[in-house]
């Protein structure tokens, strides 16, 4: 017998519950493959979309560098293929009990993953070093500014003292 409207509705509901990421749209794109960007915990950070894109080097898919960097910045293990959706503790338990996660099974895929992770790590290290240098320069600048203020206040006090003495001598 041909499927009825109720059968089609049930099939559509089942498909939506099994594949919620498609939201009813028929799509075969692989955009959802790989680590998804983490929501940023810091307001105004680059991952939150401040408008500034970081350059993580070549051979990364659009948005892949930012997604990997979000994990690095939050000091979380970057999930490999097949590990997405599992916590770091779950993955460690599976691996310690003898399971081989699909992301670490193939040498070539592992090499590509390591290269991409290293690209992101080196870029994040450069960014962190630049931030440290910037903060050190700000501290030096603040120190110089404080010394200049102190010197100017001292000269101002000396000038006021001279003026007061001059006024006192003129009044006598």
C-alpha positions as CSV (number, residue, x, y, z in Angstrom):
1,X,0.0,0.0,0.0
2,X,1.2,3.6,-0.7
3,X,2.3,5.6,2.3
4,X,-0.4,7.7,3.8
5,X,-0.2,11.3,5.1
6,X,0.2,10.0,8.7
7,X,3.0,7.7,7.6
8,X,4.8,10.6,5.9
9,X,4.3,12.9,8.9
10,X,5.7,10.1,11.2
11,X,8.7,9.6,8.9
12,X,9.3,13.4,8.8
13,X,9.1,13.6,12.6
14,X,11.4,10.6,13.0
15,X,13.9,12.2,10.6
16,X,13.8,15.5,12.5
17,X,14.5,13.7,15.8
18,X,17.3,11.7,14.4
19,X,18.9,14.5,12.4
20,X,18.1,17.7,14.2
21,X,20.9,19.7,12.7
22,X,19.3,19.6,9.2
23,X,16.1,21.4,10.5
24,X,14.0,19.9,7.7
25,X,16.3,21.2,5.0
26,X,17.8,18.7,2.6
27,X,21.5,19.4,2.7
28,X,24.5,17.2,1.9
29,X,27.1,19.8,2.7
30,X,30.0,19.0,5.1
31,X,29.9,22.4,6.8
32,X,29.2,20.8,10.2
33,X,32.2,18.5,10.0
34,X,35.1,19.2,12.4
35,X,35.2,21.0,15.7
36,X,32.5,23.7,16.1
37,X,33.5,27.0,17.6
38,X,33.0,27.2,21.4
39,X,30.9,30.1,22.7
40,X,33.3,32.6,24.1
41,X,33.3,33.2,27.8
42,X,35.0,36.6,27.6
43,X,33.0,39.5,26.2
44,X,34.7,41.2,23.3
45,X,37.1,38.4,22.6
46,X,37.9,37.5,19.0
47,X,35.9,34.3,19.1
48,X,32.8,36.4,20.1
49,X,33.0,38.1,16.8
50,X,34.8,41.4,17.4
51,X,35.2,41.7,13.7
52,X,38.9,41.0,13.6
53,X,39.9,37.7,11.9
54,X,43.1,36.0,13.0
55,X,45.3,34.5,10.4
56,X,46.1,30.9,11.3
57,X,48.0,30.1,8.2
58,X,47.1,28.2,5.1
59,X,45.4,24.8,4.6
60,X,42.7,25.4,7.1
61,X,39.0,25.5,6.2
62,X,37.1,28.8,6.7
63,X,36.4,29.2,10.3
64,X,38.4,26.1,11.3
65,X,41.3,28.1,12.7
66,X,38.9,30.2,14.9
67,X,37.2,27.0,16.1
68,X,40.4,25.3,17.0
69,X,41.7,28.5,18.7
70,X,38.6,28.7,20.9
71,X,39.5,25.3,22.3
72,X,43.1,26.4,22.8
73,X,42.2,29.6,24.5
74,X,40.0,27.8,26.9
75,X,42.6,25.2,27.5
76,X,40.3,22.4,26.4
77,X,41.4,19.3,24.4
78,X,40.6,19.8,20.7
79,X,38.1,17.1,19.8
80,X,39.0,14.8,16.9
81,X,36.7,13.1,14.4
82,X,34.3,10.9,16.2
83,X,34.9,12.6,19.6
84,X,32.6,15.5,19.1
85,X,29.9,15.5,21.7
86,X,31.9,13.6,24.3
87,X,33.6,15.2,27.2
88,X,37.3,15.1,27.8
89,X,36.9,12.7,30.7
90,X,34.7,10.4,28.6
91,X,37.3,10.2,25.9
92,X,40.1,9.5,28.4
93,X,38.0,6.7,30.0
94,X,37.3,5.1,26.6
95,X,40.9,5.3,25.5
96,X,42.2,3.9,28.9
97,X,39.7,1.0,28.7
98,X,41.2,0.0,25.3
99,X,39.0,1.8,22.7
100,X,40.7,3.4,19.8
101,X,38.9,6.7,18.9
102,X,38.5,7.0,15.1
103,X,40.5,10.3,15.0
104,X,43.7,8.6,16.1
105,X,43.4,5.4,14.0
106,X,44.9,6.6,10.7
107,X,48.4,7.9,10.5
108,X,47.8,10.4,7.7
109,X,44.7,11.9,9.3
110,X,46.6,12.1,12.5
111,X,49.4,13.9,10.8
112,X,47.0,16.4,9.2
113,X,45.3,17.0,12.6
114,X,48.7,17.6,14.3
115,X,49.8,20.0,11.6
116,X,46.6,22.0,11.9
117,X,46.7,22.0,15.7
118,X,50.4,23.1,15.6
119,X,49.5,26.0,13.2
120,X,46.9,27.2,15.6
121,X,49.1,26.7,18.7
122,X,52.0,28.7,17.1
123,X,49.6,31.5,16.1
124,X,48.1,31.6,19.6
125,X,51.6,31.6,21.1
126,X,52.5,34.6,18.9
127,X,49.3,36.3,19.9
128,X,50.0,35.6,23.6
129,X,53.6,36.9,23.4
130,X,52.4,40.0,21.6
131,X,49.8,40.6,24.3
132,X,52.5,40.2,27.0
133,X,54.8,42.6,25.2
134,X,52.0,45.1,24.9
135,X,51.2,44.8,28.6
136,X,54.9,45.2,29.5
137,X,55.1,48.3,27.3
138,X,51.9,49.7,29.0
139,X,53.5,49.2,32.4
140,X,56.7,50.9,31.3
141,X,54.7,53.8,29.9
142,X,52.6,54.1,33.1
143,X,55.8,54.2,35.1
144,X,57.3,56.9,33.0
145,X,54.0,58.9,33.1
146,X,54.0,58.6,36.9
147,X,57.6,59.8,37.1
148,X,56.8,62.7,34.8
149,X,53.7,63.6,36.9
150,X,55.8,63.5,40.1
151,X,58.5,65.6,38.5
152,X,55.9,68.2,37.3
153,X,54.2,68.3,40.7
154,X,57.6,68.9,42.3
155,X,58.4,71.7,40.0
156,X,54.9,73.2,40.5
157,X,55.4,73.0,44.3
158,X,58.8,74.7,43.9
159,X,57.3,77.4,41.7
160,X,54.5,78.0,44.2
161,X,57.0,78.1,47.1
162,X,59.1,80.7,45.2
163,X,56.1,82.8,44.4
164,X,54.9,82.6,48.0
165,X,58.4,83.7,49.3
166,X,58.5,86.5,46.7
167,X,55.0,87.7,47.8
168,X,56.0,87.5,51.5
169,X,59.2,89.5,50.8
170,X,57.3,92.2,48.8
171,X,54.7,92.6,51.6
172,X,57.4,93.3,54.2
